[in-house]
Amino acid sequence: MSFVNIKNMTVRYDEFIAVHTMNLQIPPGEVFGFIGPNGAGKSTTMKVLATLLKPQIGKVFLDGIDVLREPKKIRSIIGYMPDAFGVYDDLSVQEYLHFFAAAYRIGWSQRKKLVDDLLALTDLTKKKYSQVDSLSRGMKQRLGIARVLLHDPKFLILDEPASGLDPRARIEMRELLKELRNMGKTIMISSHILSELSELCTRIGIIEAGKIVAEGSLEEIYTQLGVEKIIHTQILNYDDDLQVKIAAIPGVASVQKEQNRVEIHIKEQELKPEELLENLISLKACVRMFQPGAIDLETVFMKLTEGKTA
Ligand SMILES: Nc1ncnc2c1ncn2[C@@H]1O[C@H](COP(=O)(O)OP(=O)(O)OP(=O)(O)O)[C@@H](O)[C@H]1O
């Protein structure tokens, strides 16, 4: 059964349709990357899942619970981090977490260990007594994640957790999200930072102008769109003759000689990388390196949204 189940959902702000007849299912344990240009409807969808907004049409279920009918039950199983959140500047890091733990009615005896554990998980133990407003943006984001974990929710809704972070803070955020994934949480993350999501997410949904335009594992989206995959190779006996033979393999789109390597573009729905390698060996190519490139999500995204990125 899907953990997230959105059926025919339409959300309007007055006359403006922000989300249009959306259908979306996310199985439990997935890290779902929600990608789309500015104004596509990501935050709106997330607010519905977080019980903060009601759609005009459609049904929404989380873990089998009706989000529109039983918002209180939903709030106990979700952790929602909006794209902009306040941090009560006058508090220390631990006071901040204790404050929210109390709001969740977590007893004092449990609270101390819980706060310490979450500070360790989010790598903020050293900042325990620091004022919240003295934290860097990356630390504030991690504190925001610690906060939404206090009641041990099954489902995390993280709206742009990596936005505005420098490269180092992004890597730290990515490591934290990997840990949460390993803890078995189902996670929905929105982002513009496509390459970040491709490493982290098990599924991707691309939304544009309120509609999901592609959804599935990265490989599925990639194949669905017929995007070419690049295989980086080093072939010691590469010459014009071999180039012609490689280019003639069914499923090879093009062969390009770069400085010290040969780039072979393949149509993955016709030819898998391992099949290409078999073909190269039977052509007596002396293959020293064979490296399928990472999925180029940027290309997929641009293709789907026709370059209308933010
Ligand atoms: N409260 C509101 N009243 C009217 N229109 C709104 C409101 N909130 C959002 N919108 C509009 O709905 C559309 C979808 O907004 P939403 O915030 O869901 O997009 P988004 O994909 O999260 O974009 P971003 O990446 O910029 O946050 C946008 O055109 C936005 O201007």
The ligand as an ORCA input file, in Angstrom:
! r2SCAN-3c Opt
* xyz 0 1
  N      -1.734     32.114     -0.442
  C      -1.721     32.196     -1.780
  N      -2.608     32.981     -2.420
  C      -2.612     33.071     -3.775
  N      -1.754     32.399     -4.576
  C      -0.846     31.624     -3.987
  C      -0.772     31.476     -2.557
  N       0.238     30.617     -2.260
  C       0.772     30.247     -3.457
  N       0.130     30.848     -4.478
  C       0.419     30.669     -5.918
  O       0.249     29.293     -6.221
  C       1.268     28.846     -7.118
  C       1.988     27.661     -6.504
  O       2.740     28.118     -5.375
  P       3.655     27.158     -4.518
  O       4.213     27.967     -3.397
  O       2.921     25.925     -4.196
  O       4.797     26.798     -5.566
  P       6.209     26.132     -5.338
  O       6.351     25.095     -6.406
  O       6.374     25.706     -3.936
  O       7.203     27.297     -5.661
  P       8.507     27.818     -4.870
  O       9.606     26.944     -5.313
  O       8.642     29.208     -5.396
  O       8.188     27.754     -3.405
  C       2.154     30.049     -7.387
  O       1.775     30.634     -8.597
  C       1.867     30.976     -6.221
  O       2.017     32.317     -6.615
*
